[in-house]
Amino acid sequence: MSIGNAAWFAIVGLLPPDVAGLSAILVPVVAMVAGAVVHAEPLGPPQWLAIVCCVGSLWLVVRVPRAATGSADAV
């Protein structure tokens, strides 16, 4: 575990702050998937819900907003 933490902090230090912050959201997802693949741990409904929430939150942050429709003066 200490090797993983050392590698994580070495890589995160190279990233811009906004990317480093967003990548932290995926840490639990990677841990759950790795546990399922390596140790055959089951992924039940709570785990899938957590994965969907993490991925959904990332999608909301990184998606490109659509151009506003209508006049900019109309409030």
Secondary structure, 3 states (H helix, E strand, C coil): CHHHHHHHHHHHCCCCHHHHHHHHHHHHHHHHHHHHHHHCCCCCHHHHHHHHHHHHHHHHHHCCCCCCCCCCCCC
